[in-house]
Each structure stands twice: as C-alpha cells, then as structure tokens.
Amino acid sequence: MLPWQQLDLAAYGLTVERCTEEVQFVTADGAVLGGHEAIAGALRHAAPAWRPLGWVVTAPGTGRLSATVYAWVAAHRYALPGGTAACAAPPQASS
C-alpha cells in the first residue's frame, strides 16, 4: 500500500479527484475499488487474520452499514487517533 501522492495515478487508471474523494484499492488484475469496497479489498489481501473481515465488510446485508461507517470515518479522519492535518480532505472550491 502506498499513498496516492507517490504514485503515477494514470498508470493505475486513477485521478487526483477520485483519490481525494475516497480511498482506492487496485487489484492485481487492475480492477479499481473505492470507499468501503477498497477497505474490504485491502483486508482480503492483508494478513490471513484480517481476510475474513474483508468479506464481512461487503457481505449481503452489511454493505450499506459499511458504506455509512466508511463515510463517517473518512469525514472525521483528521480528528481520529493518529490523524493529522495531512489527513484532512482538501477544501472544496466554492462556486
């Protein structure tokens, strides 16, 4: 796993906008997952003890809850333990 700021985003089919909107996970076959599905994908490719949790995150009946929890964590990531100002989403341009 690498921060998107260190990647050639175009090589992975990603954009700065997409990466600042939500976490991205690119599988070995090039599929791109975003948000709670990206977290699930990362967990499924993590150490064996974490893999079942990756399947639970997207199991039937848990997707909506997982998406809601992901959205809350993403919106508050700068205030969570270990969070820094660098974790905050960039300010939205006003129109």
C-alpha positions in Angstrom: 0.0 0.0 0.0 1.2 3.4 -0.9 -0.1 7.0 -0.6 -1.6 8.1 -3.8 0.7 11.2 -3.8 3.6 8.8 -4.5 2.0 7.0 -7.5 1.7 7.6 -11.2 -2.1 7.7 -10.9 -2.7 7.4 -14.7 -0.8 4.1 -14.7 -3.5 2.7 -12.3 -6.4 4.4 -14.0 -6.9 6.8 -11.1 -7.3 10.6 -10.8 -6.4 13.1 -8.1 -10.1 13.8 -7.8 -11.0 10.2 -7.2 -8.2 9.7 -4.7 -9.1 12.7 -2.7 -12.8 11.7 -2.7 -12.2 8.2 -1.2 -9.6 5.6 -0.6 -8.7 3.5 -3.7 -7.5 -0.1 -4.0 -6.3 -1.5 -7.2 -6.3 -5.3 -7.5 -3.6 -7.3 -9.3 -5.8 -7.6 -12.3 -6.3 -3.8 -12.5 -9.8 -3.6 -11.0 -10.3 -0.4 -9.0 -12.3 -0.4 -5.8 -13.3 2.7 -3.9 -14.5 3.6 -0.4 -15.7 0.8 1.8 -15.1 -1.7 -1.0 -11.5 -0.6 -1.2 -11.1 -1.2 2.5 -12.6 -4.7 2.0 -10.3 -5.4 -0.8 -7.3 -4.3 1.2 -8.4 -6.5 4.1 -8.9 -9.5 1.8 -5.3 -9.1 0.7 -3.8 -8.5 4.1 -2.5 -10.9 6.7 -4.7 -14.1 7.0 -6.2 -13.0 10.3 -7.8 -9.9 8.6 -9.1 -11.5 5.4 -12.5 -12.7 6.9 -13.2 -9.1 7.9 -12.7 -8.1 4.3 -15.5 -10.4 3.3 -17.8 -9.3 6.1 -17.5 -5.6 5.0 -19.2 -6.4 1.7 -21.3 -9.4 2.6 -25.0 -9.2 1.7 -26.8 -7.1 4.3 -23.7 -5.2 5.5 -22.8 -3.1 2.5 -25.0 -0.1 3.5 -23.8 -0.1 7.1 -20.1 -0.5 5.9 -20.6 2.5 3.5 -22.1 4.6 6.3 -19.3 3.8 8.7 -16.7 4.4 6.0 -18.2 7.8 5.1 -18.2 8.9 8.8 -14.6 7.8 9.3 -13.5 9.5 6.1 -15.2 12.7 7.1 -13.6 12.7 10.6 -10.2 11.1 9.8 -8.3 14.2 10.8 -9.8 14.1 14.3 -9.3 10.3 15.0 -6.4 9.0 16.9 -3.2 9.2 14.8 -4.9 11.7 12.5 -3.1 14.8 11.4 -3.9 17.9 9.3 -2.5 16.0 6.4 -5.4 13.5 6.7 -8.0 16.2 6.1 -9.7 16.4 2.8 -8.6 19.4 0.7 -11.1 22.3 0.9 -13.7 22.3 -1.8 -13.6 25.2 -4.3 -16.5 27.5 -3.9 -18.5 28.3 -7.0 
